């Protein structure tokens, strides 16, 4: 599942005067997927069906 817009990530990296490696966006996407899963688990453990900013 794609959570990042590759062109936007590359643009943001470029603003820091850096280049974006070919595998960076895929790794970033996996990291985001794990963050979402962790946030959902935290919300569930607090008996909520809504994920909030405090769950991140």
mmCIF file of the N, C-alpha and C atoms, coordinates in Angstrom:
data_MODEL
# 
_entry.id   MODEL 
# 
loop_
_atom_site.group_PDB 
_atom_site.id 
_atom_site.type_symbol 
_atom_site.label_atom_id 
_atom_site.label_alt_id 
_atom_site.label_comp_id 
_atom_site.label_asym_id 
_atom_site.label_entity_id 
_atom_site.label_seq_id 
_atom_site.pdbx_PDB_ins_code 
_atom_site.Cartn_x 
_atom_site.Cartn_y 
_atom_site.Cartn_z 
_atom_site.occupancy 
_atom_site.B_iso_or_equiv 
_atom_site.pdbx_formal_charge 
_atom_site.auth_seq_id 
_atom_site.auth_comp_id 
_atom_site.auth_asym_id 
_atom_site.auth_atom_id 
_atom_site.pdbx_PDB_model_num 
ATOM 1   N N  . UNK A 1 1  ? 0.848   -1.171 0.000  1.00 0.00 ? 1  UNK A N  1 
ATOM 2   C CA . UNK A 1 1  ? 0.000   0.000  0.000  1.00 0.00 ? 1  UNK A CA 1 
ATOM 3   C C  . UNK A 1 1  ? 0.899   1.242  0.000  1.00 0.00 ? 1  UNK A C  1 
ATOM 4   N N  . UNK A 1 2  ? 0.614   2.170  -0.868 1.00 0.00 ? 2  UNK A N  1 
ATOM 5   C CA . UNK A 1 2  ? 1.448   3.376  -0.986 1.00 0.00 ? 2  UNK A CA 1 
ATOM 6   C C  . UNK A 1 2  ? 0.906   4.485  -0.083 1.00 0.00 ? 2  UNK A C  1 
ATOM 7   N N  . UNK A 1 3  ? 1.716   4.901  0.866  1.00 0.00 ? 3  UNK A N  1 
ATOM 8   C CA . UNK A 1 3  ? 1.333   5.961  1.793  1.00 0.00 ? 3  UNK A CA 1 
ATOM 9   C C  . UNK A 1 3  ? 2.043   7.271  1.478  1.00 0.00 ? 3  UNK A C  1 
ATOM 10  N N  . UNK A 1 4  ? 3.035   7.216  0.637  1.00 0.00 ? 4  UNK A N  1 
ATOM 11  C CA . UNK A 1 4  ? 3.800   8.420  0.320  1.00 0.00 ? 4  UNK A CA 1 
ATOM 12  C C  . UNK A 1 4  ? 3.667   8.758  -1.165 1.00 0.00 ? 4  UNK A C  1 
ATOM 13  N N  . UNK A 1 5  ? 3.718   10.036 -1.437 1.00 0.00 ? 5  UNK A N  1 
ATOM 14  C CA . UNK A 1 5  ? 3.740   10.515 -2.819 1.00 0.00 ? 5  UNK A CA 1 
ATOM 15  C C  . UNK A 1 5  ? 5.216   10.743 -3.150 1.00 0.00 ? 5  UNK A C  1 
ATOM 16  N N  . UNK A 1 6  ? 5.758   9.881  -3.990 1.00 0.00 ? 6  UNK A N  1 
ATOM 17  C CA . UNK A 1 6  ? 7.193   9.870  -4.273 1.00 0.00 ? 6  UNK A CA 1 
ATOM 18  C C  . UNK A 1 6  ? 7.691   11.240 -4.711 1.00 0.00 ? 6  UNK A C  1 
ATOM 19  N N  . UNK A 1 7  ? 6.970   11.891 -5.597 1.00 0.00 ? 7  UNK A N  1 
ATOM 20  C CA . UNK A 1 7  ? 7.419   13.203 -6.088 1.00 0.00 ? 7  UNK A CA 1 
ATOM 21  C C  . UNK A 1 7  ? 7.498   14.226 -4.958 1.00 0.00 ? 7  UNK A C  1 
ATOM 22  N N  . UNK A 1 8  ? 6.572   14.152 -4.016 1.00 0.00 ? 8  UNK A N  1 
ATOM 23  C CA . UNK A 1 8  ? 6.571   15.097 -2.891 1.00 0.00 ? 8  UNK A CA 1 
ATOM 24  C C  . UNK A 1 8  ? 7.727   14.797 -1.923 1.00 0.00 ? 8  UNK A C  1 
ATOM 25  N N  . UNK A 1 9  ? 8.002   13.522 -1.721 1.00 0.00 ? 9  UNK A N  1 
ATOM 26  C CA . UNK A 1 9  ? 9.126   13.143 -0.854 1.00 0.00 ? 9  UNK A CA 1 
ATOM 27  C C  . UNK A 1 9  ? 10.433  13.633 -1.470 1.00 0.00 ? 9  UNK A C  1 
ATOM 28  N N  . UNK A 1 10 ? 10.597  13.385 -2.764 1.00 0.00 ? 10 UNK A N  1 
ATOM 29  C CA . UNK A 1 10 ? 11.821  13.807 -3.448 1.00 0.00 ? 10 UNK A CA 1 
ATOM 30  C C  . UNK A 1 10 ? 11.972  15.325 -3.405 1.00 0.00 ? 10 UNK A C  1 
ATOM 31  N N  . UNK A 1 11 ? 10.871  16.042 -3.564 1.00 0.00 ? 11 UNK A N  1 
ATOM 32  C CA . UNK A 1 11 ? 10.902  17.506 -3.510 1.00 0.00 ? 11 UNK A CA 1 
ATOM 33  C C  . UNK A 1 11 ? 11.337  17.985 -2.122 1.00 0.00 ? 11 UNK A C  1 
ATOM 34  N N  . UNK A 1 12 ? 10.820  17.358 -1.084 1.00 0.00 ? 12 UNK A N  1 
ATOM 35  C CA . UNK A 1 12 ? 11.179  17.730 0.284  1.00 0.00 ? 12 UNK A CA 1 
ATOM 36  C C  . UNK A 1 12 ? 12.641  17.440 0.567  1.00 0.00 ? 12 UNK A C  1 
ATOM 37  N N  . UNK A 1 13 ? 13.127  16.292 0.115  1.00 0.00 ? 13 UNK A N  1 
ATOM 38  C CA . UNK A 1 13 ? 14.537  15.941 0.291  1.00 0.00 ? 13 UNK A CA 1 
ATOM 39  C C  . UNK A 1 13 ? 15.410  16.958 -0.450 1.00 0.00 ? 13 UNK A C  1 
ATOM 40  N N  . UNK A 1 14 ? 14.995  17.323 -1.650 1.00 0.00 ? 14 UNK A N  1 
ATOM 41  C CA . UNK A 1 14 ? 15.732  18.282 -2.475 1.00 0.00 ? 14 UNK A CA 1 
ATOM 42  C C  . UNK A 1 14 ? 15.852  19.641 -1.778 1.00 0.00 ? 14 UNK A C  1 
ATOM 43  N N  . UNK A 1 15 ? 14.819  20.042 -1.025 1.00 0.00 ? 15 UNK A N  1 
ATOM 44  C CA . UNK A 1 15 ? 14.844  21.312 -0.289 1.00 0.00 ? 15 UNK A CA 1 
ATOM 45  C C  . UNK A 1 15 ? 15.980  21.345 0.732  1.00 0.00 ? 15 UNK A C  1 
ATOM 46  N N  . UNK A 1 16 ? 16.399  20.169 1.166  1.00 0.00 ? 16 UNK A N  1 
ATOM 47  C CA . UNK A 1 16 ? 17.509  20.049 2.113  1.00 0.00 ? 16 UNK A CA 1 
ATOM 48  C C  . UNK A 1 16 ? 18.834  19.837 1.389  1.00 0.00 ? 16 UNK A C  1 
ATOM 49  N N  . UNK A 1 17 ? 18.802  20.091 0.072  1.00 0.00 ? 17 UNK A N  1 
ATOM 50  C CA . UNK A 1 17 ? 19.988  19.969 -0.781 1.00 0.00 ? 17 UNK A CA 1 
ATOM 51  C C  . UNK A 1 17 ? 20.602  18.566 -0.746 1.00 0.00 ? 17 UNK A C  1 
ATOM 52  N N  . UNK A 1 18 ? 19.705  17.565 -0.767 1.00 0.00 ? 18 UNK A N  1 
ATOM 53  C CA . UNK A 1 18 ? 20.120  16.166 -0.774 1.00 0.00 ? 18 UNK A CA 1 
ATOM 54  C C  . UNK A 1 18 ? 19.416  15.453 -1.913 1.00 0.00 ? 18 UNK A C  1 
ATOM 55  N N  . UNK A 1 19 ? 19.916  14.266 -2.254 1.00 0.00 ? 19 UNK A N  1 
ATOM 56  C CA . UNK A 1 19 ? 19.282  13.416 -3.259 1.00 0.00 ? 19 UNK A CA 1 
ATOM 57  C C  . UNK A 1 19 ? 18.565  12.272 -2.559 1.00 0.00 ? 19 UNK A C  1 
ATOM 58  N N  . UNK A 1 20 ? 17.597  11.710 -3.245 1.00 0.00 ? 20 UNK A N  1 
ATOM 59  C CA . UNK A 1 20 ? 16.771  10.637 -2.689 1.00 0.00 ? 20 UNK A CA 1 
ATOM 60  C C  . UNK A 1 20 ? 17.162  9.313  -3.343 1.00 0.00 ? 20 UNK A C  1 
ATOM 61  N N  . UNK A 1 21 ? 17.631  8.363  -2.550 1.00 0.00 ? 21 UNK A N  1 
ATOM 62  C CA . UNK A 1 21 ? 17.999  7.042  -3.064 1.00 0.00 ? 21 UNK A CA 1 
ATOM 63  C C  . UNK A 1 21 ? 16.771  6.291  -3.542 1.00 0.00 ? 21 UNK A C  1 
ATOM 64  N N  . UNK A 1 22 ? 16.952  5.386  -4.469 1.00 0.00 ? 22 UNK A N  1 
ATOM 65  C CA . UNK A 1 22 ? 15.854  4.645  -5.056 1.00 0.00 ? 22 UNK A CA 1 
ATOM 66  C C  . UNK A 1 22 ? 15.022  3.846  -4.071 1.00 0.00 ? 22 UNK A C  1 
ATOM 67  N N  . UNK A 1 23 ? 15.629  3.378  -2.989 1.00 0.00 ? 23 UNK A N  1 
ATOM 68  C CA . UNK A 1 23 ? 14.918  2.558  -2.014 1.00 0.00 ? 23 UNK A CA 1 
ATOM 69  C C  . UNK A 1 23 ? 14.364  3.365  -0.838 1.00 0.00 ? 23 UNK A C  1 
ATOM 70  N N  . UNK A 1 24 ? 14.639  4.667  -0.805 1.00 0.00 ? 24 UNK A N  1 
ATOM 71  C CA . UNK A 1 24 ? 14.231  5.489  0.329  1.00 0.00 ? 24 UNK A CA 1 
ATOM 72  C C  . UNK A 1 24 ? 12.713  5.550  0.483  1.00 0.00 ? 24 UNK A C  1 
ATOM 73  N N  . UNK A 1 25 ? 11.994  5.808  -0.599 1.00 0.00 ? 25 UNK A N  1 
ATOM 74  C CA . UNK A 1 25 ? 10.533  5.954  -0.514 1.00 0.00 ? 25 UNK A CA 1 
ATOM 75  C C  . UNK A 1 25 ? 9.865   4.646  -0.098 1.00 0.00 ? 25 UNK A C  1 
ATOM 76  N N  . UNK A 1 26 ? 10.386  3.530  -0.557 1.00 0.00 ? 26 UNK A N  1 
ATOM 77  C CA . UNK A 1 26 ? 9.838   2.231  -0.155 1.00 0.00 ? 26 UNK A CA 1 
ATOM 78  C C  . UNK A 1 26 ? 10.058  1.999  1.340  1.00 0.00 ? 26 UNK A C  1 
ATOM 79  N N  . UNK A 1 27 ? 11.241  2.323  1.828  1.00 0.00 ? 27 UNK A N  1 
ATOM 80  C CA . UNK A 1 27 ? 11.532  2.174  3.259  1.00 0.00 ? 27 UNK A CA 1 
ATOM 81  C C  . UNK A 1 27 ? 10.666  3.118  4.091  1.00 0.00 ? 27 UNK A C  1 
ATOM 82  N N  . UNK A 1 28 ? 10.488  4.332  3.601  1.00 0.00 ? 28 UNK A N  1 
ATOM 83  C CA . UNK A 1 28 ? 9.648   5.308  4.292  1.00 0.00 ? 28 UNK A CA 1 
ATOM 84  C C  . UNK A 1 28 ? 8.202   4.811  4.353  1.00 0.00 ? 28 UNK A C  1 
ATOM 85  N N  . UNK A 1 29 ? 7.719   4.236  3.267  1.00 0.00 ? 29 UNK A N  1 
ATOM 86  C CA . UNK A 1 29 ? 6.364   3.700  3.221  1.00 0.00 ? 29 UNK A CA 1 
ATOM 87  C C  . UNK A 1 29 ? 6.185   2.579  4.257  1.00 0.00 ? 29 UNK A C  1 
ATOM 88  N N  . UNK A 1 30 ? 7.170   1.701  4.370  1.00 0.00 ? 30 UNK A N  1 
ATOM 89  C CA . UNK A 1 30 ? 7.104   0.611  5.353  1.00 0.00 ? 30 UNK A CA 1 
ATOM 90  C C  . UNK A 1 30 ? 7.100   1.160  6.777  1.00 0.00 ? 30 UNK A C  1 
ATOM 91  N N  . UNK A 1 31 ? 7.890   2.203  7.005  1.00 0.00 ? 31 UNK A N  1 
ATOM 92  C CA . UNK A 1 31 ? 7.949   2.832  8.326  1.00 0.00 ? 31 UNK A CA 1 
ATOM 93  C C  . UNK A 1 31 ? 6.586   3.436  8.688  1.00 0.00 ? 31 UNK A C  1 
ATOM 94  N N  . UNK A 1 32 ? 5.960   4.092  7.717  1.00 0.00 ? 32 UNK A N  1 
ATOM 95  C CA . UNK A 1 32 ? 4.644   4.691  7.945  1.00 0.00 ? 32 UNK A CA 1 
ATOM 96  C C  . UNK A 1 32 ? 3.606   3.601  8.226  1.00 0.00 ? 32 UNK A C  1 
ATOM 97  N N  . UNK A 1 33 ? 3.659   2.505  7.482  1.00 0.00 ? 33 UNK A N  1 
ATOM 98  C CA . UNK A 1 33 ? 2.737   1.389  7.700  1.00 0.00 ? 33 UNK A CA 1 
ATOM 99  C C  . UNK A 1 33 ? 2.859   0.877  9.137  1.00 0.00 ? 33 UNK A C  1 
ATOM 100 N N  . UNK A 1 34 ? 4.087   0.755  9.639  1.00 0.00 ? 34 UNK A N  1 
ATOM 101 C CA . UNK A 1 34 ? 4.302   0.279  11.005 1.00 0.00 ? 34 UNK A CA 1 
ATOM 102 C C  . UNK A 1 34 ? 3.804   1.297  12.022 1.00 0.00 ? 34 UNK A C  1 
ATOM 103 N N  . UNK A 1 35 ? 4.012   2.578  11.749 1.00 0.00 ? 35 UNK A N  1 
ATOM 104 C CA . UNK A 1 35 ? 3.519   3.632  12.648 1.00 0.00 ? 35 UNK A CA 1 
ATOM 105 C C  . UNK A 1 35 ? 1.989   3.600  12.730 1.00 0.00 ? 35 UNK A C  1 
ATOM 106 N N  . UNK A 1 36 ? 1.336   3.377  11.604 1.00 0.00 ? 36 UNK A N  1 
ATOM 107 C CA . UNK A 1 36 ? -0.126  3.286  11.591 1.00 0.00 ? 36 UNK A CA 1 
ATOM 108 C C  . UNK A 1 36 ? -0.581  2.086  12.414 1.00 0.00 ? 36 UNK A C  1 
ATOM 109 N N  . UNK A 1 37 ? 0.052   0.943  12.204 1.00 0.00 ? 37 UNK A N  1 
ATOM 110 C CA . UNK A 1 37 ? -0.310  -0.271 12.941 1.00 0.00 ? 37 UNK A CA 1 
ATOM 111 C C  . UNK A 1 37 ? -0.127  -0.072 14.445 1.00 0.00 ? 37 UNK A C  1 
ATOM 112 N N  . UNK A 1 38 ? 0.973   0.561  14.846 1.00 0.00 ? 38 UNK A N  1 
ATOM 113 C CA . UNK A 1 38 ? 1.230   0.826  16.262 1.00 0.00 ? 38 UNK A CA 1 
ATOM 114 C C  . UNK A 1 38 ? 0.183   1.778  16.841 1.00 0.00 ? 38 UNK A C  1 
ATOM 115 N N  . UNK A 1 39 ? -0.188  2.787  16.069 1.00 0.00 ? 39 UNK A N  1 
ATOM 116 C CA . UNK A 1 39 ? -1.186  3.758  16.524 1.00 0.00 ? 39 UNK A CA 1 
ATOM 117 C C  . UNK A 1 39 ? -2.556  3.113  16.677 1.00 0.00 ? 39 UNK A C  1 
ATOM 118 N N  . UNK A 1 40 ? -2.912  2.256  15.741 1.00 0.00 ? 40 UNK A N  1 
ATOM 119 C CA . UNK A 1 40 ? -4.188  1.536  15.818 1.00 0.00 ? 40 UNK A CA 1 
ATOM 120 C C  . UNK A 1 40 ? -4.202  0.629  17.049 1.00 0.00 ? 40 UNK A C  1 
ATOM 121 N N  . UNK A 1 41 ? -3.113  -0.066 17.287 1.00 0.00 ? 41 UNK A N  1 
ATOM 122 C CA . UNK A 1 41 ? -3.025  -0.949 18.454 1.00 0.00 ? 41 UNK A CA 1 
ATOM 123 C C  . UNK A 1 41 ? -3.176  -0.161 19.747 1.00 0.00 ? 41 UNK A C  1 
ATOM 124 N N  . UNK A 1 42 ? -2.571  1.016  19.810 1.00 0.00 ? 42 UNK A N  1 
ATOM 125 C CA . UNK A 1 42 ? -2.676  1.849  21.016 1.00 0.00 ? 42 UNK A CA 1 
ATOM 126 C C  . UNK A 1 42 ? -4.112  2.314  21.226 1.00 0.00 ? 42 UNK A C  1 
ATOM 127 N N  . UNK A 1 43 ? -4.771  2.735  20.153 1.00 0.00 ? 43 UNK A N  1 
ATOM 128 C CA . UNK A 1 43 ? -6.166  3.165  20.258 1.00 0.00 ? 43 UNK A CA 1 
ATOM 129 C C  . UNK A 1 43 ? -7.055  2.002  20.722 1.00 0.00 ? 43 UNK A C  1 
ATOM 130 N N  . UNK A 1 44 ? -6.836  0.818  20.146 1.00 0.00 ? 44 UNK A N  1 
ATOM 131 C CA . UNK A 1 44 ? -7.620  -0.352 20.545 1.00 0.00 ? 44 UNK A CA 1 
ATOM 132 C C  . UNK A 1 44 ? -7.387  -0.701 22.008 1.00 0.00 ? 44 UNK A C  1 
ATOM 133 N N  . UNK A 1 45 ? -6.142  -0.585 22.459 1.00 0.00 ? 45 UNK A N  1 
ATOM 134 C CA . UNK A 1 45 ? -5.841  -0.919 23.857 1.00 0.00 ? 45 UNK A CA 1 
ATOM 135 C C  . UNK A 1 45 ? -6.496  0.063  24.822 1.00 0.00 ? 45 UNK A C  1 
ATOM 136 N N  . UNK A 1 46 ? -6.869  1.233  24.313 1.00 0.00 ? 46 UNK A N  1 
ATOM 137 C CA . UNK A 1 46 ? -7.579  2.227  25.122 1.00 0.00 ? 46 UNK A CA 1 
ATOM 138 C C  . UNK A 1 46 ? -9.084  2.201  24.844 1.00 0.00 ? 46 UNK A C  1 
ATOM 139 N N  . UNK A 1 47 ? -9.548  1.097  24.263 1.00 0.00 ? 47 UNK A N  1 
ATOM 140 C CA . UNK A 1 47 ? -10.971 0.895  23.958 1.00 0.00 ? 47 UNK A CA 1 
ATOM 141 C C  . UNK A 1 47 ? -11.573 2.011  23.109 1.00 0.00 ? 47 UNK A C  1 
ATOM 142 N N  . UNK A 1 48 ? -10.808 2.461  22.107 1.00 0.00 ? 48 UNK A N  1 
ATOM 143 C CA . UNK A 1 48 ? -11.300 3.485  21.190 1.00 0.00 ? 48 UNK A CA 1 
ATOM 144 C C  . UNK A 1 48 ? -11.319 2.927  19.788 1.00 0.00 ? 48 UNK A C  1 
ATOM 145 N N  . UNK A 1 49 ? -12.217 3.489  18.973 1.00 0.00 ? 49 UNK A N  1 
ATOM 146 C CA . UNK A 1 49 ? -12.272 3.142  17.552 1.00 0.00 ? 49 UNK A CA 1 
ATOM 147 C C  . UNK A 1 49 ? -11.720 4.270  16.713 1.00 0.00 ? 49 UNK A C  1 
ATOM 148 N N  . UNK A 1 50 ? -11.254 5.313  17.369 1.00 0.00 ? 50 UNK A N  1 
ATOM 149 C CA . UNK A 1 50 ? -10.696 6.472  16.669 1.00 0.00 ? 50 UNK A CA 1 
ATOM 150 C C  . UNK A 1 50 ? -9.217  6.600  17.005 1.00 0.00 ? 50 UNK A C  1 
ATOM 151 N N  . UNK A 1 51 ? -8.397  6.678  15.983 1.00 0.00 ? 51 UNK A N  1 
ATOM 152 C CA . UNK A 1 51 ? -6.968  6.889  16.168 1.00 0.00 ? 51 UNK A CA 1 
ATOM 153 C C  . UNK A 1 51 ? -6.747  8.394  16.242 1.00 0.00 ? 51 UNK A C  1 
ATOM 154 N N  . UNK A 1 52 ? -6.042  8.837  17.274 1.00 0.00 ? 52 UNK A N  1 
ATOM 155 C CA . UNK A 1 52 ? -5.805  10.268 17.478 1.00 0.00 ? 52 UNK A CA 1 
ATOM 156 C C  . UNK A 1 52 ? -4.312  10.573 17.426 1.00 0.00 ? 52 UNK A C  1 
ATOM 157 N N  . UNK A 1 53 ? -4.013  11.848 17.388 1.00 0.00 ? 53 UNK A N  1 
ATOM 158 C CA . UNK A 1 53 ? -2.601  12.266 17.282 1.00 0.00 ? 53 UNK A CA 1 
ATOM 159 C C  . UNK A 1 53 ? -1.769  11.745 18.450 1.00 0.00 ? 53 UNK A C  1 
ATOM 160 N N  . UNK A 1 54 ? -2.357  11.608 19.601 1.00 0.00 ? 54 UNK A N  1 
ATOM 161 C CA . UNK A 1 54 ? -1.628  11.092 20.766 1.00 0.00 ? 54 UNK A CA 1 
ATOM 162 C C  . UNK A 1 54 ? -1.232  9.627  20.639 1.00 0.00 ? 54 UNK A C  1 
ATOM 163 N N  . UNK A 1 55 ? -1.797  8.938  19.677 1.00 0.00 ? 55 UNK A N  1 
ATOM 164 C CA . UNK A 1 55 ? -1.475  7.524  19.461 1.00 0.00 ? 55 UNK A CA 1 
ATOM 165 C C  . UNK A 1 55 ? -0.200  7.332  18.642 1.00 0.00 ? 55 UNK A C  1 
ATOM 166 N N  . UNK A 1 56 ? 0.266   8.404  18.033 1.00 0.00 ? 56 UNK A N  1 
ATOM 167 C CA . UNK A 1 56 ? 1.461   8.307  17.176 1.00 0.00 ? 56 UNK A CA 1 
ATOM 168 C C  . UNK A 1 56 ? 2.701   8.166  18.035 1.00 0.00 ? 56 UNK A C  1 
# 
